[in-house]
């Protein structure tokens, strides 16, 4: 939905209407994966979420740490355990 809507964004009450009930957790997962999602307050309890297409997706800290660990293992001559 975020990708399809672009800069128009998705309002918080639209997620449950599209059967995305725990949308805050899904947004957190996307952010952890490196997707830049802006949160904009529209009014009182209405929020808009926008996938910021102008910013490149970046690796999450978990992905960066995994890559560092693989490099450490390779330098130590160990096989990759993935």
C-alpha positions in Angstrom: 0.0 0.0 0.0 2.8 2.4 0.9 4.6 1.8 -2.4 1.4 2.1 -4.5 0.3 5.3 -2.8 3.7 7.0 -3.1 3.7 10.6 -1.7 -0.1 10.5 -1.1 0.6 8.1 1.8 -1.7 5.9 3.8 -3.8 7.1 6.7 -3.8 5.0 9.9 -7.5 4.1 9.6 -7.0 2.7 6.1 -4.8 -0.2 7.3 -7.6 -2.0 9.2 -10.0 -1.4 6.3 -7.5 -3.4 4.2 -7.2 -6.2 6.8 -3.8 -5.0 8.1 -4.8 -5.0 11.8 -1.4 -4.8 13.5 -0.1 -2.1 11.2 2.2 -0.5 13.7 4.2 -3.8 14.0 4.3 -4.1 10.2 5.6 -0.5 9.9 8.3 -1.3 12.5 9.3 -4.4 10.6 9.7 -2.4 7.4 11.7 0.3 9.2 14.0 -2.4 10.6 14.5 -3.7 7.1 15.7 -0.2 6.1 12.6 1.3 4.5 12.4 5.1 5.2 8.8 5.7 6.3 7.7 9.2 7.4 5.0 9.6 9.9 2.9 12.8 9.5 0.2 14.0 11.9 -2.8 15.1 9.9 -5.1 15.9 12.9 -5.9 14.6 16.4 -5.8 10.8 15.9 -5.2 10.7 12.2 -1.7 9.9 11.0 -0.3 9.5 7.5 2.5 7.1 6.6 4.6 7.9 3.6 7.3 5.7 2.0 10.0 8.2 1.3 11.0 7.3 -2.3 13.7 10.1 -2.4 15.8 8.2 0.2 17.5 4.9 -0.7 16.6 1.8 1.3 19.4 1.2 3.7 20.5 -2.0 5.4 19.2 -2.6 8.9 21.6 -2.8 11.7 20.9 -6.5 11.9 21.9 -6.9 8.2 25.1 -4.9 8.7 26.0 -6.9 11.8 25.4 -10.2 9.9 27.7 -9.0 7.0 30.4 -8.0 9.5 30.2 -11.4 11.2 30.5 -13.2 7.8 33.6 -11.2 7.0 35.1 -12.0 10.4 34.5 -15.7 9.8 36.0 -15.6 6.3 39.1 -13.8 7.6 39.5 -16.5 10.3 39.2 -19.1 7.6 35.9 -20.5 8.8 33.1 -21.7 6.6 30.0 -19.6 6.3 27.2 -20.8 8.5 24.2 -19.4 6.8 
